[in-house]
Amino acid sequence: MLSVVLCSFANCGSGNTNTSYLAFEDNPPFSIEEASYQLWAAGTPEGGSGVNVFVNFSDIQQGVVFKEIYFRGKQTQVVTSPAVRVQYVGYFKNEPRRDIIMDSNPINEAANTPPKKIPFQLYDDEAVISYVFNGKTNYFRIENLERKEMLAYPTSNPKGDN
């Protein structure tokens, strides 16, 4: 009787919504020619900083719709590059740190929002691209992204009198 009860409790965790069980597609309906990322920083503190992830495709089967890209613990929509038709880009902007509320009253601390976690564990030079093909969402891991030279935007004089 005790073993039946213990087995039933062991299965309680299997109904969670954790997506770490998502499988990667081995034979995607596209070919990647090149994948890279580039850090960038604005010339002013207000301009921020971030990283852009670029994926160039050499072949994409008809019906493939790219959705999101996951990189370094974050996710964003993937969009087509305005300059290159077979290039898709994920734009990740670093968000300013928010103050965390530490209070003896748990109601005040409840105002803290936990950071959003992605459903994959990736190395710093890996990304995952999600896409829909034949009505099914799939995930493909991109390994060994090339790091491009950092892009530092110069500061500019807002008055225009350089």
Secondary structure as the mmCIF struct_conf table of DSSP 4:
data_model
#
loop_
_struct_conf.conf_type_id
_struct_conf.id
_struct_conf.beg_label_comp_id
_struct_conf.beg_label_asym_id
_struct_conf.beg_label_seq_id
_struct_conf.end_label_comp_id
_struct_conf.end_label_asym_id
_struct_conf.end_label_seq_id
HELX_RH_AL_P HELX_RH_AL_P1 LEU A 2 ALA A 10
TURN_TY1_P TURN_TY1_P1 ASN A 11 ASN A 11
HELX_RH_3T_P HELX_RH_3T_P1 CYS A 12 GLY A 15
TURN_TY1_P TURN_TY1_P2 SER A 20 TYR A 21
HELX_LH_PP_P HELX_LH_PP_P1 LEU A 22 GLU A 25
BEND BEND1 ASP A 26 ASN A 27
BEND BEND2 PRO A 29 PRO A 29
STRN STRN1 PHE A 30 ALA A 41
BEND BEND3 GLY A 43 THR A 44
HELX_RH_3T_P HELX_RH_3T_P2 PRO A 45 GLY A 47
STRN STRN2 SER A 49 ILE A 60
TURN_TY1_P TURN_TY1_P3 GLN A 62 GLY A 63
STRN STRN3 VAL A 65 PHE A 71
TURN_TY1_P TURN_TY1_P4 ARG A 72 GLY A 73
STRN STRN4 LYS A 74 THR A 80
BEND BEND4 PRO A 82 ALA A 83
TURN_TY1_P TURN_TY1_P5 ARG A 85 VAL A 86
STRN STRN5 GLN A 87 LYS A 93
HELX_LH_PP_P HELX_LH_PP_P2 ASN A 94 ILE A 101
BEND BEND5 SER A 104 ASN A 105
HELX_RH_AL_P HELX_RH_AL_P2 PRO A 106 GLU A 109
TURN_TY1_P TURN_TY1_P6 ALA A 110 ALA A 111
HELX_LH_PP_P HELX_LH_PP_P3 PRO A 114 ILE A 118
BEND BEND6 PRO A 119 PRO A 119
TURN_TY1_P TURN_TY1_P7 ASP A 124 ASP A 125
STRN STRN6 ALA A 127 PHE A 133
TURN_TY1_P TURN_TY1_P8 ASN A 134 GLY A 135
STRN STRN7 LYS A 136 ILE A 142
BEND BEND7 ASN A 144 ASN A 144
HELX_LH_PP_P HELX_LH_PP_P4 LEU A 145 LEU A 145
STRN STRN8 GLU A 146 ARG A 147
HELX_LH_PP_P HELX_LH_PP_P5 LYS A 148 MET A 150
STRN STRN9 LEU A 151 ALA A 152
HELX_LH_PP_P HELX_LH_PP_P6 TYR A 153 THR A 155
TURN_TY1_P TURN_TY1_P9 PRO A 158 LYS A 159
#
